[in-house]
């Protein structure tokens, strides 16, 4: 946070106080000297982190919250609203309802039902919980490259789960899916829009055709890739899949990934608001200020940070969710950065790309005679780039069986190969790719000489 942010926050705090002028000052006594001492110690300890907010961090899915989200979030902490009930978060609850309408509209939904959650994991839990309520004796299926949380959540909920094999494009294998569906015991198919490993998009076109025959629910896990529905520069096939998201029964999206929000801010959306009947409960004390529907009636979580709703509301006010807007353009720059890096990889005959990036994740490796050697080199480059050049990438262990023909000349001496992976989630990564590439070239040369 820079000085300008602090000035804006101070002005906002003074305006907030005007709404409570009729009340006496808080009786809480603060030992300012001790607070300062501890906070300075905290600041020093937090230096022991990777530079997540810089382009040099191009590893995991970490995108810094925008200044407006940070300021709005911090301002709301002076009230510390709880969006479980209108009594605990009167205005922040209204803000949450407003952002839910805008997020749903982004996917072409009107009159849907939804709320914010603490993150994608809990949002997916609610989606699968509803799936289990609607089809209590049927199983959940998801691709083997889908997030592991679906299998774990199914276990927590006591639901049967089966993994669907992926193909060499990193998508759910339709032949394998239909074989499972033919048994007649599948209630919900989880379709991933942006696998967290490689960013692949499951084939919604083909899944919808199978739905006509086998009559299952579709839950889309778009925790990572959901906002890309606004991007105009994706491949024609990928754009077609996004255009069909509106046909899903439920969607999860994480504003704390591409939505510029602090952790944790997830969101679950249901196309049919009638699923709200499964949330119905009675409380002897929490709700009494309004007959209006409140978010505690449609959420499994009880206490929820109203600050998340405030931060997201302010951000969407500044960056509306429509195509060709500033927010959409920034997403497009992330995709362009990934394509730029991918094309540079293609020019180097010593490198092997995994797949062409559909969103902003790029995966590649240095060629070698065996998979085990490739894995060793990937690890060496990963550590060298971080320690010597302050470039922070990620690693992924990818199944050997899913490797495409580009890997035919490599001895498959292991079940998995470790590749280098980069999430180019910051718009400024577009201008940073050349520097990133130069560092990779140095690392590659130094590793080869070891």
Order of alpha helices (4+ residues) and beta strands (2+ residues): alpha-alpha-alpha-alpha-beta-alpha-beta-alpha-beta-alpha-beta-alpha-beta-alpha-beta-beta-alpha-alpha-beta-beta-alpha-beta-beta-alpha
